[in-house]
Amino acid sequence: MTIRYLKQGKDALAIAEADAKVRATVETILNDIEKRGDDAVRELSQKFDNWSPSQFQLSQADIEKAIKQLSPREIEDIQFAQTQVRRFAEIQRKSMQDVEVETIPGVVLGHKHIPVNAVGCYVPGGKYPMIASAHMSVLTSKVAGVKRIVSTAPPFQGSPHPAIVAAMHFAGANEILVLGGIQAVGAMALGTESIAAVDMLVGPGNMFVAEAKRQLFGRVGIDLFAGPTETLVIADSTADAEMCAIDLLGQAEHGPTSPAILLTNDEELGRATLMEIERQLTILPTADIARVAWADYGAVIVCDTIDEMIEKADELAFEHVQVLTENPDIFLDRMTNYGALFLGPRTNVSFGDKVIGTNHTLPTKRSARYTGGLWVGKFLKTCTYQRITTDEAAVQMGEYGSRLCHMENFAGHGEQANLRIRRYGNRPDLPWYQPVVDTTA
């Protein structure tokens, strides 16, 4: 493989050192929340967001007040986006069927998809009001059948953001909090005097929120490790530098640690994109953020062949992959590691982020190697059951089970099987704790 970097970001060691500092900070804060509950949460909210209301949960009157601040056009736009997300989520849910089958005469096996009982949905909103994250987490969990949905977002410029509150409410949240950062996910996962604990945490966030979810995993379930946004643009000579540049910067504006990479087999396009990025950074309103992300985490990688591009893309395993090539379906057919694909120039990551209907909570930091993004199925536990309906089947399972258990030296397990043979096979003489003799050998 011949790969050349026209630009690289921070080295892996520098990134690892920064991650270590985040881990230590998060651990200290979560320990404080666990020990001191509401008092710790309130102090943290005051410190980081200058926000300390009498209660963090909004009342029905608070919700109605927020909705009244929106214009009919804003409300219609939110509801249009939610219709798209709900429609696709419902299709996904219908694809997941409970099953029950008689595998051999008298043996019935099955599984059921059971919704998680209580979910905490984090909606980022301190820097940008991420209205769409309410659709992606609250609405999707609602379609899955979750009974209790707690949704939270940080205050925006000193108060609840009306559009986020409206989106949470329209999506079906049972409890709406105005609380952000580590203190929000910590309170929902660990529980406090005023906030009942949930069973699962979902939603994207900054590096601190992502690390808090990682440390809380096991105490509660999580959707996936969704940290700072990543975008990979795969382009060939049919693409143009203007589109490549904005598709990179449009995601780099998420935050100063958001990686954005161009992967191409056209070095001329790579160099033109570098120049176009510098031009766009002079006019992009969010350039102060995007410029830092591009400087520290941006890269342009040049390959010789399509095969090399596919191999490198799978190695990177990025969250968003925008494909601007002559035949994007080659990447759909052959790539295996990605959060979501955006195929061709007519679509783009912002459509997926905001409106088109697929979920925008996606795996980062190479976790796309083993998981997809948030979807209805993440809120469902696939639980199996079994039933034996005949004496003959109980004896048949018992005889095989008895011998297999004793191969593993599990006498008690074996006796569970033997007891069924005695009762349902009319074998009262079968010795205790002894494997069944195979009379068919």
C-alpha positions, 0 to 999 in steps of 0.5 A: 500500500502506498499512502501519502499524507498531505496533512496530519493532525496531532500524534497519537501520544498527544491525544492519549495524554489528553484522554488521560486527563479527561478520565481523571476529571470524570472519575473525580466528579462521578465519585462526588455525585455518588457521595453527595447527590443533589448537592454535588450536581447543583454545585457542578451545574453552577460551576460549569453552566452558571445554572442553579434553579430551584429544580432541574426538572421542568414543569408542564407550565415551563414546557408550555412556556418554552413552546410558545416562544417558537414560531409556527414555522419552527414548530413545523420544521421540528415536527417534519424532522421527527416524522422522518425519524419516527417513520424509519424507526417504526420500520426498523421496529417492525423488522424485529419479530418475536419468534417461537419455534418447535425445534424438535418434537416437544421442545419449544424455543423462542425470544421476545424483544423487551424494551428497557424500562427507563432511559436517560437521553442526553441532548448536547446544547451548551455550545450549539442547541442540538435539537436533533438529538432529542429526535434521535434518542427520545423519539427512537426510545419511544417507538421502542416502547420504553416506559420512562424517558428522561431527557436532559440538555444544558441551559443555553445562554442562561435558560432552557432552550425553547426548541430543545424543550419543544423537541423533547416534549413532542418526541415523548419525554416523560421528564425533561431536565435542564442539566448538562455535562458530567453532572447530567449523565451522572445524576441520571445513571447514579440517581440523586434525591430528586432524580430517579436512576435510569437503566440506560444512558444514550445520546452524544456529547463532548469528550467529558460526557463520552468518558462519563458514559464509558465509566458508568457502563456496567452500572447502567447500559449505554447506547455506544461510545459516541464522543466528538464528531468524526467525518471522513470524506472519500473522493476521487477526480469526479469530486470538487474541492468546494464540496470536499472542503465544506463537507469536512468543515461542516463537521469540524465545527462541532468542536475543537477535537472533531477529526475531519479527514479527506481520503482520495486517490487524486492528489490534485484534488487533495491539494485543491481541497487544502487551499479551499479549506483555508479560503472557507475558513476566512468566511465560515461563521464558526471558523474559530472552532473549525480552524482548531479542529482542522489544525489539530485533527484534520488530515488529507490522505492520498492513496493510489487505488480504490482498494487502498481507499477501502482498506484505509477507510475500514482501518479508520472506522469513522463515524460519518463517511461521505462518499464523493466518487464516480461509483459510491456503491462500491464502498457500500458493497465493500466497506465494513467499518463505519457509523453511517454512509452518505452516498453521492454528492446529493446527500451529506452528513448534515442531512443525516444529522438533522432531518433525513430520518436515520439516527445521528448518534453513531460510533466514534473512536473506531468502535464502528469495528464492532457496533452500529449506531443508535436505533430502535434495537438498542432499546430492546433486550432480546430475551430467550425462553424455552418450554418442553411440552412432552415427557419424551422430549424432557427425557431426551434432553435429560439424557444428553444433558446428563452426560454433557454436564458430567463431562464438565464435572458439574454433578449438580447440573447433571442431577437437574437433568437426571431428576427429569429422567426419573420423573418423566421417563419412569426411571426411579432406579436412576442413580443420583449424581451419575451420568445416564448410560448411553444405551445407543452406543 
